[in-house]
Amino acid sequence: MTTPSDALQPRIGPGFRLQWEAAQGCHVLLYPEGMVKLNGSAGEIIQRCDGQRSVAAIVAELEQAF
């Protein structure tokens, strides 16, 4: 069954940047006022939010990976 959200192609908004922080051993989401430390699951999801993949494709990729 397809839902309207399956057609969405999420991406990180302008002003935000995903980056791997080796010192902290995790991905962080940087923005002008600061940073958010992401847990492993969040990092895996946000990495795939590139504006090209649909929600359904992201879910399918994550199912395959884990």
Secondary structure, 3 states (H helix, E strand, C coil): CCCHHHHCCCECCCCCEEEEECCCCEEEEEECCEEEECCHHHHHHHHCCECCCCHHHHHHHHHHHC
